[in-house]
């Protein structure tokens, strides 16, 4: 700090990318149900909701990386799933594409 640019009481907010995963499957954080240290999502197949256990990885903001459990092409329930039961019939109202990073 030879030029005295840094002063006492100054602070900085820093964001570091210490690792990245190419072609990662990302889901909105709200789609993931965490119970007893296990993560799962509801996938819609032929109008039926199926609970699928997933393994999550990195999280940033509202997105969470899915390491195992999904292929990346499934329809995942994002809202209204907290009262949903496995194998319950569902009607898809709106769809979003799974994000790939």
C-alpha positions as CSV (number, residue, x, y, z in Angstrom):
1,X,0.0,0.0,0.0
2,X,2.8,2.4,-0.9
3,X,0.5,4.9,-2.5
4,X,-1.9,4.8,0.5
5,X,-4.9,3.8,-1.7
6,X,-6.1,1.4,1.0
7,X,-7.5,3.1,4.1
8,X,-8.5,1.8,7.5
9,X,-12.2,0.7,7.6
10,X,-12.4,0.0,3.8
11,X,-13.9,-3.3,2.7
12,X,-14.5,-5.2,-0.5
13,X,-16.9,-7.8,-1.6
14,X,-15.2,-10.6,-3.6
15,X,-16.7,-13.5,-5.5
16,X,-14.2,-16.3,-6.3
17,X,-14.8,-19.1,-8.8
18,X,-12.7,-21.8,-7.3
19,X,-14.1,-24.6,-9.5
20,X,-16.5,-25.0,-12.4
21,X,-18.3,-28.0,-14.0
22,X,-19.0,-27.9,-17.7
23,X,-22.3,-29.2,-19.0
24,X,-23.8,-29.5,-15.5
25,X,-27.5,-30.0,-15.0
26,X,-29.0,-27.2,-13.0
27,X,-32.3,-26.9,-11.2
28,X,-34.0,-24.1,-9.3
29,X,-33.3,-24.5,-5.6
30,X,-37.0,-24.4,-5.0
31,X,-37.5,-27.7,-7.0
32,X,-35.4,-29.7,-4.5
33,X,-37.0,-31.3,-1.4
34,X,-34.5,-31.9,1.4
35,X,-35.7,-34.4,4.1
36,X,-33.4,-36.2,6.5
37,X,-30.2,-35.2,4.6
38,X,-31.6,-36.6,1.4
39,X,-32.5,-34.5,-1.7
40,X,-35.2,-35.4,-4.1
41,X,-37.3,-34.0,-6.9
42,X,-40.6,-34.9,-8.5
43,X,-40.4,-35.8,-12.2
44,X,-43.5,-36.0,-14.4
45,X,-43.7,-39.0,-16.6
46,X,-46.9,-39.7,-18.6
47,X,-48.9,-37.4,-16.3
48,X,-47.7,-39.1,-13.1
49,X,-45.4,-37.5,-10.5
50,X,-42.5,-39.8,-9.5
51,X,-40.2,-38.9,-6.6
52,X,-36.6,-39.3,-7.6
53,X,-33.6,-39.0,-5.2
54,X,-30.9,-36.8,-6.5
55,X,-27.3,-36.0,-5.4
56,X,-26.6,-32.3,-5.5
57,X,-23.3,-30.5,-6.1
58,X,-22.4,-26.8,-6.2
59,X,-25.1,-24.2,-5.6
60,X,-25.0,-20.5,-6.7
61,X,-27.8,-18.1,-6.2
62,X,-31.1,-19.8,-7.0
63,X,-29.5,-22.7,-9.0
64,X,-28.3,-26.1,-7.7
65,X,-26.2,-28.6,-9.7
66,X,-27.6,-32.1,-9.9
67,X,-24.8,-34.7,-10.0
68,X,-26.9,-37.9,-10.0
69,X,-30.5,-38.9,-10.4
70,X,-31.5,-37.0,-13.5
71,X,-30.5,-37.3,-17.2
72,X,-31.2,-33.7,-17.9
73,X,-34.3,-34.1,-20.1
74,X,-36.9,-34.7,-17.5
75,X,-39.9,-32.5,-16.6
76,X,-39.3,-31.5,-13.0
77,X,-42.0,-30.1,-10.7
78,X,-40.8,-26.7,-9.5
79,X,-43.9,-25.3,-7.6
80,X,-46.7,-27.0,-5.7
81,X,-44.7,-30.1,-4.9
82,X,-44.4,-29.9,-1.1
83,X,-47.9,-31.6,-0.8
84,X,-47.4,-33.8,-3.8
85,X,-47.3,-37.6,-3.2
86,X,-45.3,-40.2,-5.2
87,X,-47.3,-41.6,-8.1
88,X,-49.9,-38.9,-7.9
89,X,-51.5,-37.8,-11.2
90,X,-50.5,-34.3,-12.2
91,X,-51.4,-31.7,-14.9
92,X,-48.5,-29.7,-16.3
93,X,-49.5,-26.1,-16.5
94,X,-46.2,-24.4,-17.5
95,X,-42.8,-25.8,-18.5
96,X,-39.3,-24.7,-18.2
97,X,-36.1,-26.2,-19.7
98,X,-33.5,-27.6,-17.4
99,X,-30.5,-25.3,-17.5
100,X,-27.1,-26.6,-18.6
101,X,-24.0,-24.6,-17.6
